[in-house]
């Protein structure tokens, strides 16, 4: 908040005419807070495909004075015309910088002082400033362990881990993502941070069921795998099948960016928040899991990961 006056002055200073022997100036004469919304909320920003974070800020109304010099009265008048033209022509860039309204409120003829001429004009502006979202979270919530005491004294402790369609792979653990029917899986989503090299090993997609026996049918391409495990209105020809991305890098390379990057935690311990990129991979046709006995598994061949890295993996698609 204490940087708002300087920020506004810098934004408005971008329209000052340049190139003369004397420097034009912009001065904030008045600055008043103006309400923006409940909780000063100005919108939300997507955490890649995984969620969103609130964006906050505020608005101030200001009266600003532009002083435009010249080596003669006519030169000062001409420089003021240049400024007024730039104010009109810069509406789009000023809006993008947060200046929502600009209104001329007063002006004065050129005056002579200390050997130079100066022309002044006052404007009222409404400025919206943006506060960056605070970096508070260490991670996304991928699993919730629940411990229940089943006895007296030392007793017996049961632990259950609650998960959904989101898991986390890192250099401590890389569990298999298991999705059961009744549903269709139409998309995979990742958000990942790599401290250095990509982890080793392959990443496997396996469509299977509880009654499966023997080795799954292996398909050489993702397109062939998807075609074999999904025949609308009929049992798939390959209900026990798999496709493997040969390397972790090829797995990530099959995704396309989704949303802006975001920061979470400091996994590599370098004192800087880790930057994550959210990405999506469409599964077309989607993988149908018509019963609770059908499932899709996504697994990392090397578990835990053998590099300092964090990968959030999630599947999405409608329930049948």
Secondary structure, 3 states (H helix, E strand, C coil): CCCHHHHHHHHHHCCCCCCCCCCCEEEEEEEEEECCCHHHEEEEEECCCCCEEEEEEEEEEEEEEEEEEECCHHHHHHHHHHHHHHHHHCHHHHHHCCEEEEEEEEEEEEEEECCEEEEEEEEEEEEEEEECCCCCCCCCCCCEEEEEECCCCCCCEEEEEECCCEEEEECCCECCEEEECCEEEEEEEEEEEECCCCCCCCEEEEEEECCCCCCCEECCCHHHHHHHCCECCECCCCCCEEEEECCHHHHHHCCEECCCCEEECCCCCCCCCEEEEEEEEEEEEEEEECCCCEEEEEEECCCCCCCCEEEEEEEECCEC
